[in-house]
Amino acid sequence: MTCADDQCENYSEIQHQMEVFSWANEEIANGRDELKLLGAIPNGWRQVRTGSIFHGRKLGFLNGMPDIYLLLPRGGFHGLFIELKSTKKSARLSNYQKRMQLRLFNNGYAVKTCNGYENVIDTINWYCGL
């Protein structure tokens, strides 16, 4: 990874997400083709910064949709959705996020909330091994 442990502690969610995809790109370059199905959903931070342009629901953004997806069936699940939170103690799920996670799970998807990029990477590796 590119950050020192003391720096990562203060990373924002976006910085943690960049670390995840930096890792995934390295893994893909080393032959892990299943990670080519790993992507991000720009619902939250993009709506806040560009809400007047994107108009949220009019363009299909869903409240509470997790940040990261892996469209790979494993272990009886259709795919994996990950809600990424920073490692800061104040990072919590909103009610929208809780409801969306329950909907996704009830429809056959694995759903995890992860604090920090290392937790996300561990979760992806666990899921790929199912």
C-alpha positions in Angstrom: 0.0 0.0 0.0 1.1 3.6 -0.5 0.4 5.1 2.9 2.3 4.8 6.1 0.2 3.4 9.0 0.1 6.7 10.8 -1.1 8.5 7.7 -3.8 5.9 6.9 -5.5 6.5 10.2 -6.4 10.0 9.1 -7.5 9.1 5.6 -10.9 10.1 4.3 -13.3 7.5 2.8 -12.2 8.6 -0.7 -8.6 8.1 0.1 -9.3 4.6 1.5 -11.3 3.8 -1.7 -8.3 5.0 -3.8 -6.1 2.6 -1.9 -8.5 -0.3 -2.6 -8.5 0.3 -6.3 -4.8 0.8 -6.4 -4.4 -2.6 -4.8 -7.0 -4.1 -7.1 -5.2 -2.8 -10.2 -2.0 -4.3 -9.0 -3.7 -7.6 -8.4 -5.3 -7.5 -11.9 -1.9 -6.9 -13.4 -0.7 -10.0 -11.6 -3.5 -12.2 -13.0 -6.5 -11.8 -10.7 -9.0 -11.4 -13.5 -12.0 -11.7 -11.1 -11.2 -8.3 -9.8 -12.0 -6.8 -13.2 -15.6 -7.0 -12.0 -14.8 -4.7 -9.0 -16.2 -1.2 -9.3 -17.4 1.8 -7.4 -20.8 3.5 -7.1 -20.6 7.3 -7.0 -23.8 7.9 -5.0 -22.8 9.7 -1.9 -19.9 12.2 -2.3 -20.6 12.9 -5.9 -24.2 13.9 -5.2 -23.1 16.3 -2.5 -20.5 18.0 -4.8 -22.5 18.0 -8.0 -26.0 17.6 -6.9 -27.3 20.5 -9.0 -25.9 18.8 -12.1 -26.8 15.2 -11.4 -30.2 15.7 -9.8 -29.8 12.5 -7.6 -32.8 10.2 -8.1 -33.6 11.6 -11.6 -30.5 9.9 -12.8 -30.9 6.8 -10.8 -28.7 7.4 -7.7 -30.1 5.5 -4.8 -29.9 6.6 -1.2 -27.8 4.3 0.9 -26.3 2.3 -2.0 -22.9 0.9 -0.9 -19.7 2.3 -2.3 -18.0 -0.7 -3.8 -19.3 -3.8 -5.7 -17.9 -7.0 -6.9 -20.1 -8.6 -9.6 -18.9 -12.1 -9.0 -21.1 -14.9 -7.8 -19.6 -16.8 -4.9 -20.8 -19.0 -2.0 -24.5 -18.8 -3.0 -24.4 -15.0 -3.4 -25.0 -13.1 -6.6 -22.2 -10.6 -5.8 -20.6 -8.5 -3.0 -21.5 -5.0 -1.9 -19.2 -3.1 0.5 -20.0 0.1 2.4 -16.6 1.7 3.0 -16.2 3.9 6.1 -13.1 5.6 7.3 -11.3 4.3 10.3 -12.4 7.3 12.4 -14.6 6.4 15.3 -17.4 8.8 14.2 -18.0 6.8 10.9 -21.5 5.2 11.1 -24.1 3.8 8.8 -27.1 6.0 8.0 -30.6 4.7 8.2 -30.7 4.7 4.4 -27.5 2.6 4.3 -28.9 0.1 6.8 -32.1 -0.3 4.8 -30.3 -0.7 1.5 -27.9 -3.3 3.0 -30.9 -5.3 4.2 -32.6 -5.1 0.8 -29.4 -6.2 -1.0 -28.9 -9.1 1.4 -32.5 -10.2 1.2 -32.1 -10.3 -2.6 -29.1 -12.7 -2.6 -26.0 -10.4 -2.2 -23.3 -10.5 0.3 -23.1 -7.1 2.1 -20.3 -5.9 4.4 -19.5 -2.6 6.1 -15.7 -2.1 6.3 -13.6 0.4 8.1 -10.6 1.3 6.1 -9.0 -0.1 2.9 -7.3 -3.0 4.7 -10.7 -4.3 5.9 -12.1 -3.9 2.4 -9.2 -5.9 0.9 -9.5 -8.6 3.5 -13.3 -8.8 2.8 -12.7 -9.0 -1.0 -10.2 -11.8 -0.5 -12.5 -13.7 1.8 -15.4 -13.4 -0.6 -13.3 -14.5 -3.6 -12.4 -17.6 -1.6 -15.9 -18.7 -1.0 
